[in-house]
Amino acid sequence: SVRDKFVDVLLTWMTPQGLVTDENSVESVSPYATALQREAFHYIANLRMLFPVKVKKYMYLDAVAFTVSHNVLGAMRKVFESEGLRMKAAVAQSDGEDDEEAKKAVAIFTENILLPLAQVLTSDMENINRRQAASVIYYMLDENEALQEVVKGFIKRVKDFDMVKFLEIQMVALKGLYH
């Protein structure tokens, strides 16, 4: 289908060229590759919101549901981690709270990566991916107030929907921190 072809194109945009694997390799990444990766991440998030898995339970809408493949989830995870490292490296290199480059890096990460993922996860709470939700919760530990506000809003939505799901997500987050 057209959607599958579009997802294949987005997957090629998110492939490893230009991904940051540690804080030392941030400088070697092409700004065009990172912009493509962020856009692909954002488009996949939009597709997940437009065609949620929850519609599979309805007779005629089940063909519309967008189930994300393991390849796409893996690519999204790599982009999420890469952008997180890029943002943390920019903040670590900053002179202080008023550094424009650090603010810009946090804003890019928040608007293009963290917020779209949080919106996708809260739009289909019955089928929430606990690992992805835990990766959003990790940013509660960050010192940046903008990131904390997004995470607080996400946590409130999950708690309001189902406290048990929130506790399950929190357990996944804790396991990730200690393993």
Residue pairs with C-beta under 8 A, 6 or more apart in sequence:
3 47
3 51
3 66
6 43
6 47
7 44
7 47
7 69
7 72
10 40
10 43
10 44
10 72
11 40
11 71
11 72
11 75
13 36
13 37
13 39
13 40
14 37
14 40
14 41
14 44
14 72
14 75
14 76
14 78
14 79
15 75
16 78
17 33
18 29
18 30
18 33
18 34
18 36
18 37
19 29
19 37
19 78
19 79
19 82
20 26
20 29
20 82
20 83
20 85
20 86
20 89
21 82
21 85
22 85
23 85
23 88
23 89
23 92
26 85
26 86
26 89
26 90
29 86
34 82
34 83
34 86
37 79
37 82
37 83
38 79
38 83
38 108
38 112
38 113
39 112
40 75
40 79
41 76
41 79
41 80
41 83
41 112
41 113
41 116
42 112
42 116
44 68
44 72
44 76
45 116
45 117
45 119
45 120
46 116
47 66
48 66
48 68
48 120
48 123
48 124
49 119
49 120
49 123
50 66
51 64
51 65
51 66
52 65
52 66
52 123
52 124
52 127
53 65
53 66
53 67
53 124
53 127
54 65
54 124
54 126
54 127
55 61
55 62
55 64
55 65
56 62
56 65
56 67
68 76
73 129
76 117
77 132
77 135
79 113
80 113
80 117
80 135
83 108
83 109
83 112
83 113
84 109
84 113
84 139
86 105
86 109
87 105
87 106
87 108
87 109
90 101
90 102
90 104
90 105
90 106
91 102
91 105
91 106
91 144
93 101
93 102
94 101
94 102
106 144
106 146
106 147
107 146
109 147
110 146
110 147
110 150
114 136
114 139
114 147
114 150
114 151
115 150
117 132
117 135
117 136
118 136
118 150
118 151
118 153
118 154
121 128
121 129
121 132
121 133
121 136
121 154
121 158
122 154
122 157
122 158
122 161
125 157
125 158
125 161
125 162
125 165
128 158
128 165
128 169
130 168
130 169
130 172
131 172
131 176
133 154
133 158
133 169
133 172
134 169
134 170
134 172
134 173
134 176
135 176
136 150
136 151
136 154
137 151
137 154
137 155
137 169
137 170
137 173
138 173
138 176
138 177
139 147
139 148
139 150
139 151
140 148
140 151
140 152
140 155
142 148
155 166
158 165
158 166
158 169
159 166
